[in-house]
Amino acid sequence: MNRMRNALSATALLGLAACTTLTEERSPANPQAVVGQRVAMMKTFGGALGAATNQTQGKATAAAARKNIAAARAQLEGAPSLFPRGTALGDRGVTKSRALSTIFLNRSDFEAKFDALAGRFAELDAALAKNAKAETAKAVADTRAACSACHNKYRAPEE
C-alpha cells in the first residue's frame, strides 16, 4: 500500500512540476517587439552575406566584409532566445511574423540549425581573413544554404 501511495505521490509531483514548467514559459509582454528584434537580426545576417558577396566581386574589401560578419556572429549568440513561445505566426499580439509554431515542437532541431549557421559564418570569416575570393564565394553559398535549411522548415512563405 505504501508503494502505491509513494508512486501516486511521485506521479502527482511530476505532474505539478510539468505544469509549473509550462506556465513559467510565458509569452513576452510585447510579442511583436520581439518579432521586430528577430527581423533586425536577420537583416544583419543578410547584410553580412551581401558584404561578403561584394568582396568576391571586388566591390568591397575583405576587412569591410569581416566587420559585417563579426556583427552577424555576435547576433547569433542570442538568436534562439528571440524565438520564445507566443511570437509565432498567428499568436495573440503578433500582427506580422513568418515564424511557424513548429519551432516549439522541434526546438532542438531549430537550435541545431542556428549552431550550424554559426559554424558557416565562422568558415566565411576564415575565408575572408585569407582574402580568398573563391573560398569566400563557396562559404557564402554554404552559409546561405544554412539559412535556407532553417527558413524552409520554420518560416512561412512571403505573402
CORFEN-V301118 format. One record per residue. N is the residue number from 1. D_FIRST is the distance of its C-alpha to the first C-alpha in whole Angstrom. Layout:
BEGIN
n->N d_first->D_FIRST
n->N d_first->D_FIRST
END
This chain:
BEGIN
n->1 d_first->0
n->2 d_first->4
n->3 d_first->5
n->4 d_first->5
n->5 d_first->6
n->6 d_first->9
n->7 d_first->10
n->8 d_first->11
n->9 d_first->12
n->10 d_first->14
n->11 d_first->15
n->12 d_first->16
n->13 d_first->18
n->14 d_first->20
n->15 d_first->21
n->16 d_first->23
n->17 d_first->24
n->18 d_first->26
n->19 d_first->27
n->20 d_first->29
n->21 d_first->30
n->22 d_first->32
n->23 d_first->33
n->24 d_first->35
n->25 d_first->37
n->26 d_first->39
n->27 d_first->43
n->28 d_first->46
n->29 d_first->47
n->30 d_first->50
n->31 d_first->49
n->32 d_first->53
n->33 d_first->54
n->34 d_first->52
n->35 d_first->53
n->36 d_first->56
n->37 d_first->55
n->38 d_first->54
n->39 d_first->58
n->40 d_first->60
n->41 d_first->58
n->42 d_first->58
n->43 d_first->62
n->44 d_first->62
n->45 d_first->61
n->46 d_first->63
n->47 d_first->66
n->48 d_first->65
n->49 d_first->66
n->50 d_first->69
n->51 d_first->70
n->52 d_first->69
n->53 d_first->71
n->54 d_first->74
n->55 d_first->74
n->56 d_first->74
n->57 d_first->77
n->58 d_first->79
n->59 d_first->79
n->60 d_first->77
n->61 d_first->76
n->62 d_first->73
n->63 d_first->73
n->64 d_first->73
n->65 d_first->70
n->66 d_first->68
n->67 d_first->68
n->68 d_first->66
n->69 d_first->64
n->70 d_first->63
n->71 d_first->62
n->72 d_first->60
n->73 d_first->58
n->74 d_first->57
n->75 d_first->56
n->76 d_first->54
n->77 d_first->52
n->78 d_first->50
n->79 d_first->50
n->80 d_first->47
n->81 d_first->46
n->82 d_first->49
n->83 d_first->46
n->84 d_first->44
n->85 d_first->42
n->86 d_first->44
n->87 d_first->47
n->88 d_first->48
n->89 d_first->50
n->90 d_first->49
n->91 d_first->47
n->92 d_first->47
n->93 d_first->50
n->94 d_first->51
n->95 d_first->55
n->96 d_first->56
n->97 d_first->54
n->98 d_first->54
n->99 d_first->50
n->100 d_first->48
n->101 d_first->44
n->102 d_first->43
n->103 d_first->44
n->104 d_first->40
n->105 d_first->39
n->106 d_first->40
n->107 d_first->41
n->108 d_first->41
n->109 d_first->43
n->110 d_first->45
n->111 d_first->45
n->112 d_first->46
n->113 d_first->49
n->114 d_first->50
n->115 d_first->50
n->116 d_first->52
n->117 d_first->54
n->118 d_first->55
n->119 d_first->55
n->120 d_first->58
n->121 d_first->60
n->122 d_first->60
n->123 d_first->62
n->124 d_first->64
n->125 d_first->65
n->126 d_first->65
n->127 d_first->68
n->128 d_first->70
n->129 d_first->70
n->130 d_first->72
n->131 d_first->74
n->132 d_first->73
n->133 d_first->74
n->134 d_first->73
n->135 d_first->70
n->136 d_first->69
n->137 d_first->70
n->138 d_first->67
n->139 d_first->65
n->140 d_first->65
n->141 d_first->65
n->142 d_first->61
n->143 d_first->60
n->144 d_first->61
n->145 d_first->59
n->146 d_first->56
n->147 d_first->57
n->148 d_first->57
n->149 d_first->54
n->150 d_first->52
n->151 d_first->54
n->152 d_first->54
n->153 d_first->50
n->154 d_first->49
n->155 d_first->52
n->156 d_first->54
n->157 d_first->57
n->158 d_first->60
n->159 d_first->61
END
